[in-house]
């Protein structure tokens, strides 16, 4: 999204929530810094959806985070913890000789949780009751946090992500 499109989004929000006393230039720059990697049409629909669904008693100009939250709701891929567990379980139940392929086909958050393809092999030879109770419970308890961390990291500017990656690799 470019700055002109960001200005259109803010004008649309101003139409829905009049009375904002914010400097337009500052607002465009601030919102653009966060929205620049978003698709304009999706954000536009999110603004309309948010305004249409807004049932608050006091109609207050929304934050950029509220609009991004609505974008997320609209574009949700259906990767619930239970759906992700089903993918991991299928990988665990598969051919141990194809563990690398199974690992590579999993969503990134599942790969992070498993750590490496060998974990698929190891879980594949683990007692099925343990996998269906203990391992599943651990997965469901921690996968949401991994997903949230990934989302936060995706929203960081590229140079910050690289700097974090360098720090995690030991400098």
C-alpha positions in Angstrom: 0.0 0.0 0.0 1.4 3.4 -0.9 0.9 6.7 1.1 -1.9 7.9 -1.2 -3.8 4.7 -0.4 -3.1 5.1 3.3 -4.5 8.6 3.1 -7.7 7.2 1.4 -8.0 4.7 4.3 -7.7 7.5 6.8 -10.2 9.6 4.9 -12.7 6.7 4.9 -12.2 6.2 8.6 -12.7 10.0 9.2 -16.0 9.7 7.3 -17.1 6.9 9.6 -15.7 8.4 12.8 -15.7 12.2 12.3 -14.1 14.7 14.7 -10.6 13.4 14.8 -8.1 16.2 15.8 -5.1 14.4 14.4 -2.6 16.1 12.1 -3.3 14.4 8.7 0.3 14.3 7.6 1.5 12.8 10.8 -1.4 10.3 10.7 -0.7 9.2 7.2 3.0 8.7 7.9 2.3 6.8 11.1 -0.4 4.6 9.6 1.6 4.0 6.5 4.6 2.8 8.5 2.4 0.0 9.7 0.2 -0.6 6.7 2.7 -0.3 3.9 3.0 -4.1 3.4 -0.7 -4.6 3.4 -3.0 -5.0 0.3 -5.0 -1.8 -0.1 -8.2 -3.6 -1.2 -8.1 -5.9 1.8 -7.6 -3.0 4.3 -10.3 -1.0 2.6 -12.8 -3.9 3.1 -11.5 -4.4 6.6 -12.3 -0.7 7.4 -15.8 -1.1 5.9 -16.3 -4.3 7.8 -15.0 -2.9 11.1 -17.2 0.2 10.8 -20.3 -1.8 9.9 -19.8 -4.2 12.8 -18.8 -1.5 15.3 -21.5 -1.7 18.1 -19.6 0.3 20.7 -21.7 2.9 22.5 -19.0 5.5 22.0 -17.8 5.6 18.4 -14.1 6.3 18.7 -11.7 6.4 15.8 -10.1 2.9 15.7 -6.5 2.2 16.1 -4.4 0.8 13.3 -4.1 -2.4 15.4 -7.9 -2.7 15.5 -8.0 -2.5 11.7 -5.2 -5.0 11.3 -7.1 -7.3 13.7 -10.0 -7.1 11.3 -7.8 -7.8 8.3 -6.6 -10.9 10.2 -10.1 -12.0 10.8 -10.9 -11.6 7.1 -7.8 -13.4 5.9 -7.7 -16.2 8.5 -6.4 -19.3 6.9 -8.1 -21.7 9.3 -4.9 -22.8 11.0 -6.5 -23.5 14.3 -4.4 -25.4 16.9 -6.5 -28.5 16.3 -6.1 -28.3 12.5 -2.4 -27.8 12.9 -2.2 -30.8 15.2 -4.0 -32.9 12.6 -1.2 -32.0 10.1 1.5 -32.9 12.6 -0.2 -36.1 13.5 -0.4 -37.1 9.9 3.3 -36.4 9.5 4.1 -38.5 12.6 1.9 -41.3 11.4 3.5 -41.4 7.9 6.5 -43.2 6.5 9.6 -42.5 8.7 11.8 -42.5 5.6 9.8 -39.5 4.3 10.1 -37.5 7.6 12.1 -34.7 5.9 9.5 -34.3 3.1 6.7 -34.4 5.7 8.5 -31.8 7.8 9.1 -29.5 4.8 5.4 -29.6 3.9 4.2 -28.5 7.4 3.4 -24.8 8.1 6.3 -22.9 9.6 4.9 -22.8 13.1 4.7 -26.6 13.2 8.3 -26.8 11.9 9.3 -24.5 14.8 7.4 -26.7 17.3 9.0 -29.9 16.0 12.4 -28.3 15.6 13.6 -30.8 13.0 12.6 -33.8 10.8 14.1 -36.3 13.3 11.4 -35.3 15.8 8.8 -36.7 13.4 10.7 -40.0 13.3 11.0 -40.1 17.1 7.4 -39.3 17.6 6.5 -41.9 15.0 8.0 -44.7 17.2 6.5 -43.3 20.4 3.6 -45.1 22.0 0.4 -43.9 20.3 -1.4 -43.2 23.6 1.4 -40.9 24.7 1.3 -39.1 21.3 -2.5 -38.7 21.5 -2.4 -37.4 25.1 0.9 -35.9 26.3 2.4 -34.8 23.0 -0.9 -33.5 21.6 -1.5 -31.6 24.9 1.9 -30.0 24.7 1.4 -29.1 21.1 -2.1 -27.5 21.7 -0.7 -25.6 24.7 2.3 -24.0 22.9 1.4 -23.7 19.2 -0.7 -20.6 19.7 2.2 -18.8 21.3 4.5 -19.8 18.4 1.9 -18.5 15.9 1.6 -15.2 17.7 5.4 -14.8 17.8 5.6 -15.5 14.1 2.9 -12.9 13.4 4.8 -10.3 15.4 8.0 -11.1 13.7 6.4 -10.9 10.2 5.2 -7.4 11.0 8.7 -6.2 11.8 10.7 -4.3 9.2 13.1 -6.5 7.2 16.2 -4.9 8.7 15.0 -5.6 12.2 14.2 -9.2 11.4 17.7 -9.6 10.0 19.2 -8.1 13.1 17.2 -10.4 15.4 18.2 -13.4 13.2 21.9 -12.4 13.6 21.5 -12.1 17.4 19.8 -15.5 17.6 22.7 -17.0 15.6 25.2 -15.7 18.1 26.2 -12.4 16.6 
